[in-house]
Amino acid sequence: MSATEMTLMDEPDRLRVALTPIRRRLLDRLREPASAVQLAAEFDLPRQRVGYHIKVLEAAGLVELVEERPRRGFVERVMRVTANAFLVDPGVLAPAVEVDEGFRRVADRYAAEHLVEVAAGTVREVTRMAAAADRQGVRLLTFTVEAQVRFAEPGDVHDFTDMLAEAVSQVAARFDTPGGRSYRLVVGGHPAPGTTGADG
């Protein structure tokens, strides 16, 4: 069975385990299975040191055993990462806020804090659901729509947001079906990198 695509790092202790430079290198390398002997040779490090760090990563559930190979005097353990991508839950560094609570708590749809809060909740929820779907051998059905708009005046952002909200509301009403599978739609916008986000 292959590694899952994504896993959410939402435990501070587990995150600390992964963040040392050598363990980050090991996690990156172990996207392809390897043993401590192989890794020690590649990194030019003592096998015992590499073996220690692999055991720590294994105890944290970040790497797993693929196979064991009998060698002269010892058993070579071949390891790999448990996920192809480890995403850090923003709640590890700040109190986690569920998306629904975020909508209630921040009334200003134009506040950067609101956008970040909702985006963090989306990362948290989608990563958890994708990992669960992966474990079941199914694909999580999602969709993404992206666009870039150049506004002539700061006030145009507000007018655009109002029109977009109305359009989304109409389309959502067209497809909303009682008893149907519920989806959360998040629409956000921010200045493109390298541009100013200030009004005026």
ChimeraX attribute file (.defattr): number of C-alpha atoms within 10 A of each C-alpha:
attribute: neighborCount
match mode: 1-to-1
recipient: residues
	/A:1	5
	/A:2	10
	/A:3	18
	/A:4	18
	/A:5	15
	/A:6	20
	/A:7	23
	/A:8	20
	/A:9	23
	/A:10	17
	/A:11	12
	/A:12	13
	/A:13	11
	/A:14	16
	/A:15	19
	/A:16	10
	/A:17	16
	/A:18	21
	/A:19	12
	/A:20	12
	/A:21	8
	/A:22	13
	/A:23	17
	/A:24	13
	/A:25	13
	/A:26	23
	/A:27	23
	/A:28	14
	/A:29	15
	/A:30	22
	/A:31	17
	/A:32	13
	/A:33	17
	/A:34	19
	/A:35	22
	/A:36	23
	/A:37	17
	/A:38	15
	/A:39	18
	/A:40	16
	/A:41	12
	/A:42	10
	/A:43	13
	/A:44	10
	/A:45	13
	/A:46	13
	/A:47	16
	/A:48	12
	/A:49	11
	/A:50	22
	/A:51	17
	/A:52	12
	/A:53	18
	/A:54	23
	/A:55	14
	/A:56	16
	/A:57	20
	/A:58	17
	/A:59	13
	/A:60	15
	/A:61	13
	/A:62	22
	/A:63	23
	/A:64	22
	/A:65	15
	/A:66	15
	/A:67	14
	/A:68	12
	/A:69	10
	/A:70	9
	/A:71	9
	/A:72	6
	/A:73	6
	/A:74	8
	/A:75	11
	/A:76	17
	/A:77	19
	/A:78	19
	/A:79	21
	/A:80	26
	/A:81	26
	/A:82	22
	/A:83	22
	/A:84	18
	/A:85	17
	/A:86	18
	/A:87	16
	/A:88	19
	/A:89	22
	/A:90	19
	/A:91	18
	/A:92	14
	/A:93	10
	/A:94	8
	/A:95	8
	/A:96	16
	/A:97	17
	/A:98	16
	/A:99	19
	/A:100	10
	/A:101	12
	/A:102	18
	/A:103	16
	/A:104	8
	/A:105	11
	/A:106	15
	/A:107	10
	/A:108	11
	/A:109	13
	/A:110	15
	/A:111	10
	/A:112	13
	/A:113	13
	/A:114	19
	/A:115	21
	/A:116	14
	/A:117	20
	/A:118	22
	/A:119	17
	/A:120	19
	/A:121	22
	/A:122	17
	/A:123	15
	/A:124	24
	/A:125	15
	/A:126	15
	/A:127	22
	/A:128	16
	/A:129	15
	/A:130	21
	/A:131	20
	/A:132	17
	/A:133	15
	/A:134	16
	/A:135	14
	/A:136	9
	/A:137	10
	/A:138	11
	/A:139	13
	/A:140	14
	/A:141	8
	/A:142	9
	/A:143	6
	/A:144	7
	/A:145	5
	/A:146	7
	/A:147	5
	/A:148	9
	/A:149	10
	/A:150	9
	/A:151	10
	/A:152	8
	/A:153	10
	/A:154	12
	/A:155	11
	/A:156	12
	/A:157	17
	/A:158	13
	/A:159	11
	/A:160	13
	/A:161	16
	/A:162	12
	/A:163	12
	/A:164	13
	/A:165	12
	/A:166	12
	/A:167	12
	/A:168	14
	/A:169	11
	/A:170	12
	/A:171	10
	/A:172	12
	/A:173	10
	/A:174	9
	/A:175	9
	/A:176	13
	/A:177	10
	/A:178	7
	/A:179	6
	/A:180	8
	/A:181	7
	/A:182	9
	/A:183	9
	/A:184	7
	/A:185	10
	/A:186	10
	/A:187	14
	/A:188	14
	/A:189	14
	/A:190	12
	/A:191	12
	/A:192	11
	/A:193	7
	/A:194	6
	/A:195	8
	/A:196	10
	/A:197	12
	/A:198	7
	/A:199	8
	/A:200	7
